[in-house]
Amino acid sequence: MRLDGNIITGEFDQQTNEFTLKQIKHFTTESTIKESQLNALAEYLDQHKDEEDGQVLSLYDQLLVRLNQEEIDLFLKDLDKIKPLYH
């Protein structure tokens, strides 16, 4: 199942119960996220969403993607759309 969110794009595989992240903002990636990883990411971003400087995500441990407060909120909304897909 394909998801085109506000900040992220990807596909959920019901067979493997994993979400494959294809794009964050305008950056292309190929990262597989298990349910526990998604929950940990959502929890971390939710706890730090009010920080004025925003947050920085690392893709491939090399490419840094800065998220401002508004983008963090949009990212969290995207993650909320993915959570119910896990079984």
Secondary structure by P-SEA (a helix, b strand, c coil): cccccccccccccccccbbbbcccccbbbbbbbcaaaaaaaaaaaaaccccccbbbbbccccbbbbbcaaaaaaaaaaaaaaccccc
